[in-house]
Amino acid sequence: MKKKILLTLLAIIVIIQFIRPSKNKSTEISANDISRHYAVQANVDGILKRSCNDCHTNNTTYPWYTNIQPVGWWMQWHVNEGKSHLNLSEFATYAAKRQHHKLEEVIEMVKEGAMPLNSYLWIHGNAKLSAEDQATLVNWADVLMKEITIKNNLPAVEKK
């Protein structure tokens, strides 16, 4: 009986290796990418590439272990979830009010230390944001929010 259960489990593990999620990989920067519409300084770009882009753009760098299922499924779920909240590759498709709100959320999440997710940091320790990184991202997002407000005649929002 135990042998039958073990063989069944082994068969399931082998079979699920053939059921792979689609990869979030693009070959070029989207025309709607935030960097094509707004200034993204080199230091900010470096932080975004190291700590944000895997889950918040159309181009994820996949570590080797995501080729093993169900790890690949879990990673793809995280990527899809991240992009559903903020996709920097499609930022220009958002209405100005939504762009402004997304940047407010960036500031909030960074200040709270909620991003990057702890589950991402377990394996990507270099993605952890230092206090300097946090200040850089918050300042950039704040300046960008003001630019969007002025450019689109949005009502000024008072800070909490």
Buried (B, 14 or more C-beta within 10 A) or exposed (E): EEEEEEEEEEEEEEEBEEEEBEBBEEEEBBEBBBBEBBEBEEEBEEBBBBBBBBBBBBBBEBEEEBEEBEEBBEBBEBBEEBBEEBBBBBBBEBEEEEBBBBBBBBBBBBEEEEBBBEEBBEEBEEBBBEEEBBEBBBEBBBBBBBBBBEEEEBEEEEEE
